[in-house]
Amino acid sequence: MPDTGEETAAVRPGAEAGADGVRSGGVPRAARGRRVVRRLRQLAAVLVSVCALVGAVRLVVPATAGPDGEPPGVERQLAFLREALDDGAGDEAQAMFPEGYFFLHVLYGLSRVELGLRAPAGERSTALREARWALRQLDSPAGRAPFSPELTPPYGVFHRGWSNWLRGGVLSLQPAGHRDAAEVRRFARDSAELGAAFDASSSPYLEAYPGQAWPVDSTVAVASLRLHDRLLPDRFGPTVRRWLRETRERLDPRTGLLPHRADPVTGEPAEVARGSSQSLVQRFLVDIDPVFAAGQYARFRDLYLTTPLGLGPAVREYPDGTDGPADVDSGPLPLGVSLSASVVTIGAAQVHGDARLAGALAGVSELAGVPVGSPWTKRYAFGLLPVGDAFLAWSKTARPWVAQVPAPPPAAVPAWWRVPLLSLLALCGALPWLPALLRRLRDRRARSLALPGVRPASGTEP
């Protein structure tokens, strides 16, 4: 036939066809789709397994270094925090809770002091500069904005106590004979105002806001008076002893601990002890009276330490057997656990010599906090909540500033606490591969059951 230039109806090898779904090279569209899905499943399985492996490494590698070493990653955390503060993170935190701006700056400054105290005296310039910068922010209009100048002392015990503690930390970074004279005078003056306020009060718990008193705030302030007497001539011994005596008379009757909230006039407990404040109380009480602190810390561990679902230690907001609502202090309470209290208890455990509990809580935070790092910075929860990074950095650097680190208490978590979490991670890492493994086993079984030597019939008998 002459060549008309038209294609015949037959499908040439390699050409596309229509209804039967055959494409280039004779590969059916359905087969290509199944291949893509298989590759995506394999990629997802690899990602899940890698995440499980990374989680296991984070859980096993030590996240704390004790009271003398530098905790891994904290310097990079502080670099991230300084960048965040320069970008307005303090104002964002203030919009979330009443002391957000203040807490973010004071914890940054305190963490800088903690790292500086671990360095030789001649290598503390960066820590001193940054701690002074943080202290200036506390004294700024933004730092004082939530607090009333009409209180005694002015701006209340929360603002004065934390500021005084950081001010004492700044002096601690300086050699005794070379401290800045103006900073010494300010520390002495603010301490004197605090001491006078405690001496004149009918309650051991001063007001942080008009008509409101939280014992944890007074605990920080009294610790700063003890720090004064370590750095400067003794002055506040009688004030501290009176505070301890009156505090022992006003413990929460349900737990035997300092209450979460107290009557501002009488100091009588107004709310049961709670994990979010107790974790801070236990951090500071050891610098006020180590013997009293040891008993309080033991009670705290007994009543608030928990192991939700058997997967690592955490801290309850309310004592064991009691539930209550979440609020701005506690944050969300999954299974009754306060995430903020669990983080701050790292520091409380460390100042009490409870290295195993501190390491366990820090290890869980490394797993659950989803840290993202670079050679220069490190942030948790993708950096969405810088105040959480600040609490974690401050907790991991904790050590007493006045007292000695006590002897380790009896262990509260077993040496094998990681095993349930590692088992769960191993299961998560293996589970995505299970369907492929089952298919392979099924195919192998089918091949092993096939009869060898069977051929189609040819129509003639052999």
Order of alpha helices (4+ residues) and beta strands (2+ residues): alpha-alpha-alpha-alpha-alpha-alpha-alpha-alpha-alpha-alpha-beta-beta-alpha-alpha-beta-beta-alpha-alpha-beta-beta-alpha-alpha-alpha
